[in-house]
Each structure stands twice: as structure tokens, then as C-alpha cells.
């Protein structure tokens, strides 16, 4: 499969994977922040990770997203906006109990939840200044706190769960009409659809991953056009903090009883399989450009790792990150934003590769030096050759692992040899 997406002639690529590390707050003994919340950046080309911001004050982080050159973060009692290149803090607003984020036009939408209750559970803020625009709470018909928020068209769908009232969780999908700022009728997910945590959309269907009572998980399908429940299906006999993502007409989710990932087919409405060899993940995101899964694991107090998985859940590579990396966001850009002044823009496919690797895109003309280095920086291939619109490299004799391919002295591109 081509490891690229063409959008109006522009080639898209993953510039960075932004990782929100929740850190570690000692709730039981010292009531102190042992490890602070931090933001990290993973470079898919070089495989390098760096911490780019450390947050002082919040006990944990709950969401991160990339939008229009900005990193938007929800962390305990505040929302923050950073520049996605310089990582400079551009704006900050105090929001008690902030949970999840999404963007509609120039508005930042967020959900809220907090032990003890709040006066409202949804906010719309100015995306740049983070100034409050309006709220939705009990007086507007939203009686319970919410977790996830997902924008589809001019509507925001909310995973309404009342999760901070442990004995009275609910399972509903709320709908906000963003054009009018009003709250409509809720869709009841049924008794098996309690505690919805993650919303995903495909075509006219909204899929909801539910944590139930933490003794099992389920997936609900809601028809968007009719705002009606199609089904709620139990998918796991044990559950914890939700880790699920939509990819390739399937929902990948954490099967806690098996300590592995499993796959749910959205067409049949049934669990397909459990992915043997996959890690017990805490965070999960799909890379649609290269068809990878980025997954995180952690012991929640002293360590955390970021894994690159193939679509069968097998680990391709691993890098250490911060403590409790629970949320990630992909910084997807077009080739018009890289290597200004250079006409050399290319990608590799398939990736991972077995016998042959194809370089495709705008390649340098004339005789070109093609070099490949292994993970230790050793040159394992070095040849001078003319290139056309694409070039095919024979990598059958390379050992399995991570490599960098470079044309002349230009930007290296990372690939995995199976």
C-alpha cells in the first residue's frame, strides 16, 4: 500500500506524533505531584523522542489535539495552546474538570467532569484566545458530565456518562447544534452502553466505546441521520480506561481480560479476533498515512513507552517517553510545508517492507547517491544511480529492523525491514 495520501496534488505526511504524558500525582500518600504532566514529540522519520513542554500545576492530562499549527491540551483544571513548531505557550485558560477537546470553525469545544459535580458540562471557547463563548449544563438540558466530544458537520456529539458519580453512571450520546449553540435530545445506549468514553465516526454511523461498570466493555452504533441507536454489543469481559480507535473499517480496542488488543468489525457488528503478541496498551492512535498504530504502555508511576505497531498489533519499534502517556495526536502536514526551497519530496512504500522498497515522489534528477543506514548509524547500502519518477531498492538481504534511506545529502526517510 502506498504510504502516502494525495490531497489536491499535495502529499501528506506525519510530521510528528505529539504525546501527552499524564505524569504521576500521589493521591494516596503524599498528595503531591511526583512526576509532572509533560508534552513530548516523536519524529517518525528518525525515531527520536523529546520532551517539549512541562506543565506545572495540573495533576494529570486528559486530552491533546493538533489543529492549524497548534497543540491544544486539556489538563485537569486548564486548557492550553502551544505552537506546534516552537512549542511556545500561546494561551492558557483555567477550566476545572476539563476532559476532552474538539474544534469547530474558530471554536474550541470541551467537555467537563469532576467529583462533586459542576454547574455545566460543555463549553465553547475561542480557539485562539481561549475566551469563553457559551456553556451548556443542566439548565439547557445536559444533566450529566461527559467524556469525549466529536464534531461531525455542524453538530458536536458528546459521550454523556456521569462517570464521576460512580454509583449512578449513565450511557447516552448528547447532541449540540453548533450553529445555534443548543442542546438536543439524547440517544440512550441502553443498560449495556453505560459509561461511554470514546466516539468514532464512519459514514453515517457513530460508534461509541463504552466502559460500562469497569467489569466489561461494549460498542454501540448510533445512526447519525436519525439520531437513533442501532445496537449495543458487549465485546469484553473486563475493562479499564478506554483505549480504542477506528481504522480500516475496524475498531481496535484493549481487551483487558486478555491483556491484548482485539478487533471489532463495524459491518458485522462482531468481534473479529484478538491480536496475539500485541502489548497491553494505555493509549492508541491510527496513522492513516503509513497505516501504523501508535500505542503506549506504562506502569503509571515511573515509566512509559511509545510503540509503533503494524495493523496486526505486532511491535515494530519502541521508544521511551514520559510517565503515563495516555493520549496522542498526529501532526499531519502537506509536502508544501517541508524543506522549503527544495524540490526533493518523496515517500517510501510499502512500509514495513520485506523484499523491495519503492521511493516515490519528486526525486532528484541525474546521477543520485542512494544510501541506507541501520539503527546504529552504519551504512549498509551505498550506490550511485539515476532515478526516474520512482526508484526500487532491493532490501531482501537486510536484517529485520529500522533503517534510514537518504538521497544525496537530503532528508532521511525512515522505514522498517521485516
C-alpha positions, 0 to 999 in steps of 0.5 A: 500500500502506498504510504502516502495520501494525495490531497489536491496534488499535495502529499501528506505526511506525519510530521510528528506524533505529539504525546501527552504524558499524564505524569504521576500525582500521589493521591494516596500518600503524599498528595503531591505531584511526583512526576509532572504532566509533560508534552513530548514529540516523536519524529517518525522519520528518525525515531527520536523522542523529546520532551517539549513542554512541562506543565506545572500545576495540573495533576494529570492530562486528559486530552491533546489535539493538533489543529492549524499549527497548534497543540491544544491540551486539556489538563485537569483544571486548564486548557492550553495552546502551544505552537506546534513548531516552537512549542511556545505557550500561546494561551492558557485558560483555567477550566476545572474538570476539563476532559476532552477537546474538539474544534469547530470553525474558530471554536474550541469545544470541551467537555467537563467532569469532576467529583462533586459535580459542576454547574455545566458540562460543555463549553465553547471557547475561542480557539485562539484566545481561549475566551469563553463563548457559551456553556451548556449544563443542566439548565439547557438540558445536559444533566450529566458530565461527559467524556469525549466530544466529536464534531461531525458537520455542524453538530458536536456529539458528546459521550454523556456518562456521569462517570464521576458519580460512580454509583449512578453512571449513565450511557447516552450520546448528547447532541449540540447544534453548533450553529445555534449553540443548543442542546438536543435530545439524547440517544440512550445506549441502553443498560449495556452502553453505560459509561461511554468514553470514546466516539468514532465516526464512519459514514453515517454511523457513530460508534461509541466505546463504552466502559460500562461498570469497569467489569466489561466493555461494549460498542454501540452504533448510533445512526447519525441521520436519525439520531437513533441507536442501532445496537449495543454489543458487549465485546469484553469481559473486563475493562479499564480506561478506554483505549480504542480507535477506528481504522480500516473499517475496524475498531481496535480496542484493549481487551483487558481480560486478555491483556491484548488488543482485539478487533471489532468489525463495524459491518458485522457488528462482531468481534473479529479476533484478538491480536496475539503478541500485541502489548497491553496498551494505555493509549492508541492512535491510527496513522492513516498515512503509513497505516501504523498504530501508535500505542503506549504502555506504562506502569503509571508511576515511573515509566512509559513507552511509545510503540509503533505497531503494524495493523496486526498489533505486532511491535515494530519499534519502541521508544521511551517517553514520559510517565503515563502517556495516555493520549496522542495526536498526529501532526499531519502536514502537506509536502508544501510545508517541508524543506522549503526551497527544495524540490526533493519530496518523496515517500517510501512504500510499502512500509514495513517492507520485506523484499523491495522498497519503492521511493516515490515522489519528486526525486532528484534528477541525474546521477543520485547517491542512494544510501541506507543506514541501520539503527546504529548509524552504519551504512549498509547500502551505498550506490550511485544511480539515476532515478526516474519518477520512482526508484526500487531498492532491493532490501531482501538481504537486510536484517529485520529492523529500522533503517534510514534511506537518504538521497544525496545529502537530503532528508532521511526517510525512515522505514522498517525491514521485516 
